[in-house]
Amino acid sequence: MILSAEVIIRRLTTENPQEKLVITPYGTECQQPASYDLRAADALLLPRVTCTLVPSLEWVELPPDVAGTIRCRSSYGRRGVVMGAGFIDPGFRGQLTLCMTNLGHDEILLQKNDRIAQMILHEVRNGNQRYNGSYQDSRGVVEAKKG
C-alpha cells in the first residue's frame, strides 16, 4: 500500500517511535497526494550522458514498517533525465544520494532547493527489521561502497 499525504503527515507528527517518520526539512510545497518531492541540497550541473550523484536536501528516517521508492520527477524525465538506485529500506536514516543520468540534448542546471525526485512511501507488512548497512547516517553525496 502506498502512503497518502494524510498518512505521511500523521506519521511525521506521531510520538510513537515505531511509526515515526522523519523528513527534515519538511516543505508543505513538496507534499503531494501520494508522494513527497525531494529537493537538491546543492546547485549542480547535470552534464550530458553522465551519471551525477546528487544529495537530497532532506534527512529521512523511515520506521520499520515503511520503505521508499525514488522516482525522477516527470519534468526532468521529459528532458531526458533518468534515475537509478531508487529504493530505501525500512529503518534507513540519512540524506539520500540520488543517481541522475542526463540522456537529453542539453546540460541541465539544478539549483539548490529544486524539487528533483519523488519519494513514494510504502507500507511493509509485519515490518520489524531495520536497515543497518554501510549507507546508514549518510550525509551529502556518498559514493558507491566496495563489495
ChimeraX commands (.cxc) that place a marker at each C-alpha (Angstrom):
marker #1 position 0.00,0.00,0.00 radius 0.5
marker #1 position 1.28,3.48,-0.90 radius 0.5
marker #1 position 1.01,6.02,1.91 radius 0.5
marker #1 position -1.24,9.01,1.22 radius 0.5
marker #1 position -0.38,12.59,2.14 radius 0.5
marker #1 position -2.69,12.30,5.16 radius 0.5
marker #1 position -0.84,9.22,6.45 radius 0.5
marker #1 position 2.59,10.76,5.75 radius 0.5
marker #1 position 1.68,13.90,7.72 radius 0.5
marker #1 position 0.22,11.83,10.59 radius 0.5
marker #1 position 3.42,9.77,10.77 radius 0.5
marker #1 position 5.56,12.91,10.77 radius 0.5
marker #1 position 3.76,14.16,13.87 radius 0.5
marker #1 position 3.23,10.93,15.84 radius 0.5
marker #1 position 5.03,10.37,19.13 radius 0.5
marker #1 position 5.02,6.58,18.61 radius 0.5
marker #1 position 8.66,5.64,17.79 radius 0.5
marker #1 position 7.54,2.51,15.88 radius 0.5
marker #1 position 5.51,4.67,13.45 radius 0.5
marker #1 position 7.58,7.88,13.43 radius 0.5
marker #1 position 8.65,9.16,10.01 radius 0.5
marker #1 position 11.21,11.97,9.75 radius 0.5
marker #1 position 11.66,14.28,6.75 radius 0.5
marker #1 position 13.82,17.30,7.65 radius 0.5
marker #1 position 13.47,19.98,6.45 radius 0.5
marker #1 position 9.86,19.26,5.57 radius 0.5
marker #1 position 8.26,21.56,2.98 radius 0.5
marker #1 position 4.48,21.68,2.60 radius 0.5
marker #1 position 5.01,22.60,-1.07 radius 0.5
marker #1 position 6.77,19.23,-1.52 radius 0.5
marker #1 position 3.90,17.14,-0.15 radius 0.5
marker #1 position 1.97,15.51,-2.97 radius 0.5
marker #1 position -1.19,13.36,-2.71 radius 0.5
marker #1 position 0.78,10.07,-2.63 radius 0.5
marker #1 position 4.46,11.11,-2.57 radius 0.5
marker #1 position 6.92,13.66,-1.26 radius 0.5
marker #1 position 9.17,15.70,-3.57 radius 0.5
marker #1 position 12.85,15.56,-2.66 radius 0.5
marker #1 position 14.95,18.67,-3.25 radius 0.5
marker #1 position 18.55,19.18,-4.37 radius 0.5
marker #1 position 20.88,20.02,-1.47 radius 0.5
marker #1 position 23.27,21.92,-3.75 radius 0.5
marker #1 position 23.41,23.64,-7.12 radius 0.5
marker #1 position 24.95,21.27,-9.70 radius 0.5
marker #1 position 25.23,20.72,-13.38 radius 0.5
marker #1 position 23.91,17.50,-14.96 radius 0.5
marker #1 position 26.22,17.08,-17.97 radius 0.5
marker #1 position 25.01,15.08,-20.94 radius 0.5
marker #1 position 25.50,11.29,-20.87 radius 0.5
marker #1 position 26.83,11.29,-17.32 radius 0.5
marker #1 position 25.59,9.82,-14.06 radius 0.5
marker #1 position 25.73,12.55,-11.44 radius 0.5
marker #1 position 25.31,11.86,-7.72 radius 0.5
marker #1 position 23.00,14.46,-6.21 radius 0.5
marker #1 position 22.43,14.73,-2.44 radius 0.5
marker #1 position 18.88,15.32,-1.25 radius 0.5
marker #1 position 18.31,18.36,0.93 radius 0.5
marker #1 position 16.15,16.21,3.20 radius 0.5
marker #1 position 17.32,13.99,6.02 radius 0.5
marker #1 position 14.99,10.97,6.05 radius 0.5
marker #1 position 14.32,8.40,8.79 radius 0.5
marker #1 position 11.98,5.53,7.94 radius 0.5
marker #1 position 10.27,3.42,10.61 radius 0.5
marker #1 position 10.49,-0.40,10.38 radius 0.5
marker #1 position 7.15,-0.71,8.58 radius 0.5
marker #1 position 7.83,1.82,5.80 radius 0.5
marker #1 position 10.03,1.54,2.67 radius 0.5
marker #1 position 10.55,4.11,-0.05 radius 0.5
marker #1 position 10.86,4.18,-3.82 radius 0.5
marker #1 position 12.51,7.13,-5.54 radius 0.5
marker #1 position 11.42,8.22,-9.00 radius 0.5
marker #1 position 12.56,11.08,-11.18 radius 0.5
marker #1 position 10.05,13.93,-11.39 radius 0.5
marker #1 position 8.34,13.93,-14.77 radius 0.5
marker #1 position 9.52,17.45,-15.58 radius 0.5
marker #1 position 13.11,16.12,-15.60 radius 0.5
marker #1 position 12.14,12.86,-17.30 radius 0.5
marker #1 position 10.72,14.88,-20.17 radius 0.5
marker #1 position 14.15,16.47,-20.55 radius 0.5
marker #1 position 15.86,13.07,-20.74 radius 0.5
marker #1 position 16.90,12.54,-17.12 radius 0.5
marker #1 position 16.65,9.02,-15.71 radius 0.5
marker #1 position 17.21,7.99,-12.12 radius 0.5
marker #1 position 18.85,4.83,-10.79 radius 0.5
marker #1 position 19.24,3.20,-7.36 radius 0.5
marker #1 position 15.82,4.18,-6.15 radius 0.5
marker #1 position 14.90,2.04,-3.14 radius 0.5
marker #1 position 15.07,2.92,0.57 radius 0.5
marker #1 position 14.90,0.08,3.09 radius 0.5
marker #1 position 12.86,0.31,6.30 radius 0.5
marker #1 position 14.90,1.82,9.12 radius 0.5
marker #1 position 17.18,3.85,6.84 radius 0.5
marker #1 position 18.21,7.24,8.14 radius 0.5
marker #1 position 20.28,9.87,6.38 radius 0.5
marker #1 position 20.42,12.10,3.37 radius 0.5
marker #1 position 19.70,10.31,0.13 radius 0.5
marker #1 position 22.19,10.16,-2.75 radius 0.5
marker #1 position 20.22,10.36,-5.98 radius 0.5
marker #1 position 21.79,8.89,-9.14 radius 0.5
marker #1 position 20.67,11.14,-12.01 radius 0.5
marker #1 position 21.75,10.46,-15.60 radius 0.5
marker #1 position 21.11,13.11,-18.23 radius 0.5
marker #1 position 20.36,11.43,-21.58 radius 0.5
marker #1 position 18.89,14.62,-23.04 radius 0.5
marker #1 position 20.32,17.02,-25.59 radius 0.5
marker #1 position 21.27,19.81,-23.17 radius 0.5
marker #1 position 23.15,20.17,-19.92 radius 0.5
marker #1 position 20.75,20.78,-17.03 radius 0.5
marker #1 position 21.49,23.12,-14.15 radius 0.5
marker #1 position 19.95,22.14,-10.82 radius 0.5
marker #1 position 19.54,24.88,-8.25 radius 0.5
marker #1 position 19.62,24.27,-4.52 radius 0.5
marker #1 position 16.05,23.51,-3.33 radius 0.5
marker #1 position 14.84,22.43,-6.81 radius 0.5
marker #1 position 12.32,19.59,-6.48 radius 0.5
marker #1 position 14.04,16.82,-8.45 radius 0.5
marker #1 position 12.64,13.45,-7.34 radius 0.5
marker #1 position 9.53,11.88,-5.83 radius 0.5
marker #1 position 9.77,9.64,-2.78 radius 0.5
marker #1 position 6.88,7.20,-2.69 radius 0.5
marker #1 position 6.40,5.60,0.73 radius 0.5
marker #1 position 5.05,2.05,1.04 radius 0.5
marker #1 position 3.73,0.05,3.97 radius 0.5
marker #1 position 5.82,-3.04,4.79 radius 0.5
marker #1 position 3.52,-5.60,6.37 radius 0.5
marker #1 position 4.88,-7.17,9.55 radius 0.5
marker #1 position 7.95,-4.97,9.17 radius 0.5
marker #1 position 10.23,-5.41,12.14 radius 0.5
marker #1 position 13.73,-5.29,10.64 radius 0.5
marker #1 position 15.67,-2.09,10.14 radius 0.5
marker #1 position 18.34,-1.27,7.58 radius 0.5
marker #1 position 21.79,-1.40,9.14 radius 0.5
marker #1 position 24.03,-1.17,6.07 radius 0.5
marker #1 position 27.00,0.93,5.13 radius 0.5
marker #1 position 24.89,3.91,3.93 radius 0.5
marker #1 position 23.23,4.44,7.33 radius 0.5
marker #1 position 23.54,8.04,8.59 radius 0.5
marker #1 position 24.70,9.29,5.17 radius 0.5
marker #1 position 25.44,13.00,4.78 radius 0.5
marker #1 position 25.98,14.69,1.45 radius 0.5
marker #1 position 26.97,12.67,-1.62 radius 0.5
marker #1 position 28.02,9.13,-0.74 radius 0.5
marker #1 position 29.99,7.27,-3.39 radius 0.5
marker #1 position 29.36,3.56,-4.03 radius 0.5
marker #1 position 30.77,1.27,-1.38 radius 0.5
marker #1 position 33.13,-1.52,-2.44 radius 0.5
marker #1 position 31.93,-5.07,-2.23 radius 0.5
marker link #1:1,2 radius 0.2
marker link #1:2,3 radius 0.2
marker link #1:3,4 radius 0.2
marker link #1:4,5 radius 0.2
marker link #1:5,6 radius 0.2
marker link #1:6,7 radius 0.2
marker link #1:7,8 radius 0.2
marker link #1:8,9 radius 0.2
marker link #1:9,10 radius 0.2
marker link #1:10,11 radius 0.2
marker link #1:11,12 radius 0.2
marker link #1:12,13 radius 0.2
marker link #1:13,14 radius 0.2
marker link #1:14,15 radius 0.2
marker link #1:15,16 radius 0.2
marker link #1:16,17 radius 0.2
marker link #1:17,18 radius 0.2
marker link #1:18,19 radius 0.2
marker link #1:19,20 radius 0.2
marker link #1:20,21 radius 0.2
marker link #1:21,22 radius 0.2
marker link #1:22,23 radius 0.2
marker link #1:23,24 radius 0.2
marker link #1:24,25 radius 0.2
marker link #1:25,26 radius 0.2
marker link #1:26,27 radius 0.2
marker link #1:27,28 radius 0.2
marker link #1:28,29 radius 0.2
marker link #1:29,30 radius 0.2
marker link #1:30,31 radius 0.2
marker link #1:31,32 radius 0.2
marker link #1:32,33 radius 0.2
marker link #1:33,34 radius 0.2
marker link #1:34,35 radius 0.2
marker link #1:35,36 radius 0.2
marker link #1:36,37 radius 0.2
marker link #1:37,38 radius 0.2
marker link #1:38,39 radius 0.2
marker link #1:39,40 radius 0.2
marker link #1:40,41 radius 0.2
marker link #1:41,42 radius 0.2
marker link #1:42,43 radius 0.2
marker link #1:43,44 radius 0.2
marker link #1:44,45 radius 0.2
marker link #1:45,46 radius 0.2
marker link #1:46,47 radius 0.2
marker link #1:47,48 radius 0.2
marker link #1:48,49 radius 0.2
marker link #1:49,50 radius 0.2
marker link #1:50,51 radius 0.2
marker link #1:51,52 radius 0.2
marker link #1:52,53 radius 0.2
marker link #1:53,54 radius 0.2
marker link #1:54,55 radius 0.2
marker link #1:55,56 radius 0.2
marker link #1:56,57 radius 0.2
marker link #1:57,58 radius 0.2
marker link #1:58,59 radius 0.2
marker link #1:59,60 radius 0.2
marker link #1:60,61 radius 0.2
marker link #1:61,62 radius 0.2
marker link #1:62,63 radius 0.2
marker link #1:63,64 radius 0.2
marker link #1:64,65 radius 0.2
marker link #1:65,66 radius 0.2
marker link #1:66,67 radius 0.2
marker link #1:67,68 radius 0.2
marker link #1:68,69 radius 0.2
marker link #1:69,70 radius 0.2
marker link #1:70,71 radius 0.2
marker link #1:71,72 radius 0.2
marker link #1:72,73 radius 0.2
marker link #1:73,74 radius 0.2
marker link #1:74,75 radius 0.2
marker link #1:75,76 radius 0.2
marker link #1:76,77 radius 0.2
marker link #1:77,78 radius 0.2
marker link #1:78,79 radius 0.2
marker link #1:79,80 radius 0.2
marker link #1:80,81 radius 0.2
marker link #1:81,82 radius 0.2
marker link #1:82,83 radius 0.2
marker link #1:83,84 radius 0.2
marker link #1:84,85 radius 0.2
marker link #1:85,86 radius 0.2
marker link #1:86,87 radius 0.2
marker link #1:87,88 radius 0.2
marker link #1:88,89 radius 0.2
marker link #1:89,90 radius 0.2
marker link #1:90,91 radius 0.2
marker link #1:91,92 radius 0.2
marker link #1:92,93 radius 0.2
marker link #1:93,94 radius 0.2
marker link #1:94,95 radius 0.2
marker link #1:95,96 radius 0.2
marker link #1:96,97 radius 0.2
marker link #1:97,98 radius 0.2
marker link #1:98,99 radius 0.2
marker link #1:99,100 radius 0.2
marker link #1:100,101 radius 0.2
marker link #1:101,102 radius 0.2
marker link #1:102,103 radius 0.2
marker link #1:103,104 radius 0.2
marker link #1:104,105 radius 0.2
marker link #1:105,106 radius 0.2
marker link #1:106,107 radius 0.2
marker link #1:107,108 radius 0.2
marker link #1:108,109 radius 0.2
marker link #1:109,110 radius 0.2
marker link #1:110,111 radius 0.2
marker link #1:111,112 radius 0.2
marker link #1:112,113 radius 0.2
marker link #1:113,114 radius 0.2
marker link #1:114,115 radius 0.2
marker link #1:115,116 radius 0.2
marker link #1:116,117 radius 0.2
marker link #1:117,118 radius 0.2
marker link #1:118,119 radius 0.2
marker link #1:119,120 radius 0.2
marker link #1:120,121 radius 0.2
marker link #1:121,122 radius 0.2
marker link #1:122,123 radius 0.2
marker link #1:123,124 radius 0.2
marker link #1:124,125 radius 0.2
marker link #1:125,126 radius 0.2
marker link #1:126,127 radius 0.2
marker link #1:127,128 radius 0.2
marker link #1:128,129 radius 0.2
marker link #1:129,130 radius 0.2
marker link #1:130,131 radius 0.2
marker link #1:131,132 radius 0.2
marker link #1:132,133 radius 0.2
marker link #1:133,134 radius 0.2
marker link #1:134,135 radius 0.2
marker link #1:135,136 radius 0.2
marker link #1:136,137 radius 0.2
marker link #1:137,138 radius 0.2
marker link #1:138,139 radius 0.2
marker link #1:139,140 radius 0.2
marker link #1:140,141 radius 0.2
marker link #1:141,142 radius 0.2
marker link #1:142,143 radius 0.2
marker link #1:143,144 radius 0.2
marker link #1:144,145 radius 0.2
marker link #1:145,146 radius 0.2
marker link #1:146,147 radius 0.2
view
